Amino acid sequence: MTGVFAALLSVAGFRYFNDAPWMLVSATAVLFLGITWHIMSFNDLMDRVNDLRKNKRFAYENEWALRQYIAVLSSATLTVLGAVTVWDMRVGFFCACVWALGVLYSFVPHWFVVQNLIVAVCSGSPVLVGVVNSGEVDYRPLLVFCAFVFIIFIREVYKDIEDQDTDTGYKTTLPIVLGHEASVEVTTGLTFGWAVCLFLYPDTLLGVIGLGGGSALLSIHQELLYDHRKFAQAKAALDWVIRAVIVSILITQ
């Protein structure tokens, strides 16, 4: 679903401006779908040995098939990237930069919080394609971008806390460096960040999502300190916020 979210978010980003041709909008959505799938598959390939410690065996046991899939996906995505670049060089270059940044994720496991920031920036970047295409600055997609950076960063920290035991010695993550309790406190503070971004957005619906979603998430944060089962609930809550934000923009713009 992550790739679908990226594709829909790019469509939402174009909807802030009315002059983008539908062919470019459609191609860019497909491009972000391919970019996201490639980044995720490539990281699965690179992490295949360490993932055995998490009892994730698919990439390790199917390495050849995964490499073939990535090769085909890369070719298809490059083809779409070429088409997008022909339509709009700025959008093509922007998408290529996002792709390169996403691939970089797999090579910096020991750079403290850098992996989290890469995922967060790449995940929020599709909403900025309309700004890149039009050459105009609109604070609305910038607020959504900032909200997504906060949301995805928090979600990645949740995953790092869950994987703290298996990541030790392989990655330098927030919970490994600061510990479980401090990491939860960081995500609590960052929750106010995305909630405020959505509350400041000039649309009542997104303001309600920010206020309601932020309150719901904060209500379970204390339980995250001692109940690991609550992390699945917290991640699910953030996923619903993401869905609600994308649908709201598609409806209202």
Beta strands, then each sheet from edge to edge (+ up, - down):
end
